[in-house]
Amino acid sequence: MNILKEIKTTVVVTLVLLIICCGIYPLMVWSAGQVLFPHQANGSLVLDADGKPIASTLLAQNFTADKYFNPRPSAAGTGYDSTSSGGSNFGATSQALHDAVKQRVADYRKANNLPDSQVVPADAVTASGSGLDPHISIKNALFQLPRVAKARSMSEDDLKKLVDQYTDGRDFGILGEPGVNIVKLNLALDGKFK
């Protein structure tokens, strides 16, 4: 008789917790997100003139033309694949990582007309943990600035103002380093982001 009472109590507690944890709580969090942060809760999408999504300001895209600021390299899937987010998982002693970084450094210097003695920012040649980080360091953006300005026939001063506009500060004023969101910046250069 006592065991039936214990089973009944266990089943009731399980059902109550199921309703709270799998129903009420997620509904409250979703509702709060929709009311307080609707743009962010729905993916921070950038829409074109027809209202169709063309990008998310939270996910890097592979901008490769000279008229764009280049993102960090990506190891997500075949590159910048949001369904396969992740790093390369190569360790510091990996020859494949060493060779890839060495080639990226050479390519970066060539693309941005930098001398062989110029130290290249680490974020220009290494992927982020997710492979989808839309931010690059300010130094990385400044090295790319002359190339982009030339390709767009812009003054470097005007382009620097745009870089400053799309630079995000430290989180909570103290965490991390400032970074340039190049998805926003590149779309602004194309007139698709305000």
N, C-alpha and C positions, 0 to 999 in steps of 0.2 A: 504494500500500500504506500509506503514511504517513497519507494522508487518511482512510482507513477507521479507522485507530487513533484519530485525532483525533475522528471522528464517534462512535465507540464510547465514548471517554472523556467526551465532551460529554453523550451520552445517559445514561450511568451517573450522572454528577454531577447532572444535571437530575432524574433519578428519586430519587436519594438526598435532594437538597434538597427535592423535592416531598413526600416522606414525612416528613421532619423538620419543614419549615415549615408544611405543610398538614395534617399528621396528628398527629405526636407533640407538638409545641409547643402547638397549640391544646387538645389533650386534657389536657396537664399544667396549663395555665392554668385551664381549665374545672374540672378536678378540685380544684385548690387553692382556687378560689373556692367550690366546693360544700362543701369540708371546713372551710375557715377562716372564710368569710363567707357562709353559705348564705342568710341573709335578704336581704342586699344583692345577692348574685349573682343572685337570682331576682326582682329588681325592687323590693325593699322594700315589698311589698304589705301593705295593711291589709285584713283579712278581716272579714266580718260574722259574726253568730252562727251562720249556716249554713255558714261556711267559704268563702263566695264573695268574691272580691276586690271592694272598693268604692273603693279609691284606692291610689295609691303615694305614699309620703312624699317622693319625689324629683320629682314632677310637680305643678304648680299645677292647681287646679280653679277654675272660675268661681263663687265664692261671692258672691251678690249681695244676699241678704236682709239687713236691718238687724241681725239676730241673729248675723251672721258677720263676721269680719274679711275685708276685701276683698283680693284678691291684686293683684300688679302687673298693668297692662294687658298684653294678649298680642297679638302679630302672627302667631302660629303658626296657619296655615290660617285657619279662621273664628273662631279664638280658642281657645287651650288644646288644640289638636289635636296630640297627640304624634306623629302620622304626618307632620306638616308643620312641624316645629320650625324656627324661624328668626325673624329680626328683620324689621322693615318695610323696611330698607335705605334709609330716607329720610336724607338728609344734613342737616347743621346749617342749610343755607340753604333747605331744602324748606318751601314755604308750607303744604303738606298736613300736615307734621309740626308746624309752628308752630300751625296752626289746631286740630289734634287735641289738643295739649298744653294750649292755652288753654282748650278746652272741658272737658278732664279736670280742670284746676285748678278751674274754676267748679263742676263737678259734685262734686268732692271737698269743697270748702269747704261747699257746700250740704248734702251728706249728713252731714257731721260737725259742722255748726253752727259753722263757723270764720268769723271776720271776714275781710273782703276784704283786710285788711292782713297776714293771717297767711301766712307763707311755707310753701308746701306741699313736703313731701319729694319729691325727684326721682323716687324709686322708686314713688311713688303715681301718677305721671302719665306715666312712660316705660316701655316694655317692656324686658325683659331681652333679651340677644342670642339666647337660645333661644326666648323667649316662654313658657317653661315653668317658670321659677324659682319654687319654692314659698316662698321667703323674702321677707320685707319687712323694712325697717329698724325698729329699736326705736322711733324717733321716729314713723314711720308707724303702728305698732301703738298707740302711746300716744295719738295723735290720734283713732284709731278707737275706743279703749277706752270712752269715755263713751257713745257710741251703742250699742255692743254690750251694755254693762252695763245700760243702760236697756231695751233690747229683751228682755233675758233676766231682768229684775228681779233683778239681782245687784248686790252692792256692787262699787264700782270697785276697792277694795283686794283683794277675793277674786279678781277677774278679773286684776288686776295680777300676783298670785302665779302664776296659770296662764300668763300671758304670759312671766314670768320662767322658768317651768319648761320652756317650749317654745322658749326662745331658745338658739340654737346659737352658741358662741363662735367666735373666730378659728381658722382652720385652722392646726394646728401651733402654736397660741398666738400667731402673729405675722402670718399672712396674711389679708387681707380684713377685713371688719367683722362684728361680731356681727349675726345676723339671726334673726327670728322665723319658724319654720316654721308657716305658717298652716294647712296641710293637717292637721298633727298637732293644732294648737290648736283648729281648728274641729271636728274629729272628736271631740276630748276634750270640748268643750262639749256635743256631742250624745251623749256617753257611748259613743262607738264606738271610742275609742282610749285606751289606758292608758299 
